[in-house]
């Protein structure tokens, strides 16, 4: 039996390394729990966002997906 997956909305701030500019972000992601969702978001940002830091400010669990 496969594990349940849930939909999460993850909000936070990106701080660019070059000019220390801050930008808000919000992403929807499917994961097993909130820790898994944060891990997936950080991995996505590491690959696709400009170099810098990310600060997660909030996470909301949405509807259940099987």
MARDRENBA-887193 format. One record per atom (N, C-alpha, C): atom name; x, y, z. Coordinates in Angstrom, 2 decimals, padded with zeros to 5 digits. Example, Ala and Ser with C-alpha at 12.3 -4.5 7.8 and 13.67 -1.06 7.14 Angstrom:
// residues 2
R   atomo        px        py        pz
R       N    013.19   -005.69    007.80
R      CA    012.30   -004.50    007.80
R       C    013.20   -003.30    007.80
R       N    012.85   -002.25    007.08
R      CA    013.67   -001.06    007.14
R       C    012.90    000.03    007.87
END
This chain:
// residues 66
R   atomo        px        py        pz
R       N    000.84   -001.18    000.00
R      CA    000.00    000.00    000.00
R       C    000.90    001.25    000.00
R       N    000.73    002.13   -001.00
R      CA    001.58    003.33   -001.08
R       C    001.23    004.33    000.03
R       N    002.20    005.14    000.44
R      CA    001.94    006.13    001.48
R       C    001.02    007.24    000.97
R       N    000.27    007.85    001.89
R      CA   -000.59    008.97    001.52
R       C    000.25    010.18    001.18
R       N   -000.21    010.95    000.21
R      CA    000.43    012.20   -000.16
R       C   -000.56    013.33    000.07
R       N   -000.06    014.45    000.52
R      CA   -000.87    015.61    000.80
R       C   -000.36    016.79    000.00
R       N   -001.22    017.75   -000.21
R      CA   -000.85    018.96   -000.90
R       C   -000.50    020.03    000.13
R       N    000.64    020.71   -000.06
R      CA    001.10    021.74    000.87
R       C    001.34    023.03    000.11
R       N    001.08    024.14    000.78
R      CA    001.44    025.46    000.27
R       C    002.57    025.97    001.17
R       N    003.73    026.20    000.58
R      CA    004.91    026.63    001.34
R       C    005.23    028.07    000.95
R       N    005.33    028.95    001.96
R      CA    005.65    030.36    001.74
R       C    006.98    030.69    002.38
R       N    007.66    031.66    001.80
R      CA    008.94    032.06    002.37
R       C    009.55    033.25    001.66
R       N    010.83    033.47    001.94
R      CA    011.58    034.60    001.38
R       C    012.88    034.08    000.80
R       N    013.21    034.57   -000.40
R      CA    014.51    034.30   -001.01
R       C    015.39    035.53   -000.81
R       N    016.62    035.33   -000.36
R      CA    017.57    036.42   -000.19
R       C    018.73    036.14   -001.15
R       N    018.83    036.98   -002.18
R      CA    019.87    036.79   -003.20
R       C    021.24    037.07   -002.61
R       N    022.22    036.28   -003.02
R      CA    023.59    036.40   -002.51
R       C    024.27    037.68   -003.01
R       N    024.01    038.06   -004.25
R      CA    024.72    039.17   -004.87
R       C    024.36    040.52   -004.24
R       N    023.06    040.85   -004.20
R      CA    022.67    042.18   -003.74
R       C    021.82    042.17   -002.48
R       N    021.68    041.02   -001.84
R      CA    020.90    040.87   -000.60
R       C    019.44    041.30   -000.76
R       N    018.94    041.30   -001.99
R      CA    017.56    041.63   -002.28
R       C    016.65    040.49   -001.79
R       N    015.53    040.85   -001.18
R      CA    014.59    039.85   -000.66
R       C    013.36    039.78   -001.55
R       N    012.92    038.55   -001.86
R      CA    011.71    038.33   -002.64
R       C    010.88    037.25   -001.97
R       N    009.58    037.50   -001.84
R      CA    008.67    036.50   -001.29
R       C    008.40    035.43   -002.35
R       N    008.15    034.21   -001.90
R      CA    007.75    033.14   -002.81
R       C    006.65    032.31   -002.15
R       N    005.92    031.62   -002.98
R      CA    004.87    030.72   -002.53
R       C    004.81    029.57   -003.53
R       N    004.82    028.33   -003.03
R      CA    004.81    027.16   -003.90
R       C    003.80    026.14   -003.39
R       N    003.18    025.45   -004.33
R      CA    002.34    024.30   -003.99
R       C    003.15    023.05   -004.32
R       N    003.11    022.06   -003.43
R      CA    003.88    020.85   -003.64
R       C    003.15    019.66   -003.00
R       N    003.33    018.49   -003.56
R      CA    002.75    017.26   -003.03
R       C    003.84    016.49   -002.31
R       N    003.56    016.12   -001.04
R      CA    004.56    015.43   -000.23
R       C    003.87    014.55    000.80
R       N    004.67    013.73    001.50
R      CA    004.13    012.82    002.52
R       C    003.80    013.54    003.82
R       N    004.63    014.54    004.20
R      CA    004.37    015.32    005.41
R       C    005.03    016.68    005.26
R       N    004.91    017.55    006.27
R      CA    005.43    018.91    006.14
R       C    006.95    018.94    006.03
R       N    007.66    018.06    006.73
R      CA    009.12    018.02    006.62
R       C    009.56    017.64    005.20
R       N    008.86    016.68    004.61
R      CA    009.16    016.26    003.25
R       C    008.88    017.40    002.27
R       N    007.79    018.15    002.49
R      CA    007.45    019.28    001.63
R       C    008.54    020.34    001.66
R       N    009.04    020.68    002.85
R      CA    010.11    021.68    002.98
R       C    011.37    021.19    002.29
R       N    011.70    019.92    002.44
R      CA    012.88    019.36    001.80
R       C    012.77    019.48    000.27
R       N    011.60    019.16   -000.28
R      CA    011.40    019.24   -001.73
R       C    011.46    020.67   -002.23
R       N    010.90    021.61   -001.48
R      CA    010.93    023.02   -001.88
R       C    012.36    023.53   -001.87
R       N    013.12    023.23   -000.82
R      CA    014.52    023.68   -000.74
R       C    015.34    023.10   -001.90
R       N    015.10    021.85   -002.26
R      CA    015.81    021.23   -003.38
R       C    015.45    021.94   -004.69
R       N    014.16    022.23   -004.88
R      CA    013.73    022.94   -006.09
R       C    014.39    024.32   -006.17
R       N    014.41    025.05   -005.05
R      CA    015.01    026.38   -005.04
R       C    016.52    026.32   -005.27
R       N    017.17    025.31   -004.74
R      CA    018.61    025.16   -004.93
R       C    018.96    025.02   -006.41
R       N    018.10    024.32   -007.15
R      CA    018.35    024.08   -008.57
R       C    017.90    025.27   -009.44
R       N    016.74    025.87   -009.13
R      CA    016.12    026.83   -010.05
R       C    016.19    028.29   -009.63
R       N    016.47    028.60   -008.39
R      CA    016.49    029.99   -007.93
R       C    017.91    030.55   -008.00
R       N    018.05    031.88   -008.00
R      CA    019.39    032.47   -007.96
R       C    020.11    032.09   -006.67
R       N    021.44    032.12   -006.68
R      CA    022.21    031.77   -005.48
R       C    021.84    032.68   -004.33
R       N    021.75    032.09   -003.15
R      CA    021.41    032.84   -001.96
R       C    020.82    031.93   -000.90
R       N    020.01    032.53   -000.03
R      CA    019.39    031.77    001.06
R       C    017.87    031.75    000.88
R       N    017.24    030.78    001.50
R      CA    015.78    030.73    001.54
R       C    015.35    030.58    002.99
R       N    014.31    031.32    003.35
R      CA    013.75    031.24    004.69
R       C    012.29    030.84    004.54
R       N    011.92    029.70    005.11
R      CA    010.54    029.24    005.08
R       C    009.78    029.93    006.20
R       N    008.69    030.64    005.82
R      CA    007.93    031.40    006.82
R       C    006.61    030.73    007.18
R       N    006.11    029.85    006.34
R      CA    004.84    029.20    006.65
R       C    004.58    028.01    005.76
R       N    003.79    027.08    006.28
R      CA    003.40    025.90    005.51
R       C    001.97    025.56    005.89
R       N    001.13    025.31    004.87
R      CA   -000.27    024.96    005.08
R       C   -000.55    023.63    004.41
R       N   -001.24    022.76    005.13
R      CA   -001.64    021.46    004.57
R       C   -003.01    021.64    003.91
R       N   -003.12    021.25    002.65
R      CA   -004.37    021.37    001.93
R       C   -005.05    020.02    001.81
R       N   -005.84    019.82    000.80
R      CA   -006.64    018.61    000.66
R       C   -005.79    017.34    000.53
R       N   -006.39    016.21    000.87
R      CA   -005.70    014.91    000.81
R       C   -005.72    014.40   -000.62
R       N   -004.57    013.88   -001.07
R      CA   -004.45    013.19   -002.34
R       C   -004.03    011.77   -002.07
R       N   -004.58    010.81   -002.79
R      CA   -004.19    009.41   -002.61
R       C   -003.13    009.01   -003.59
END
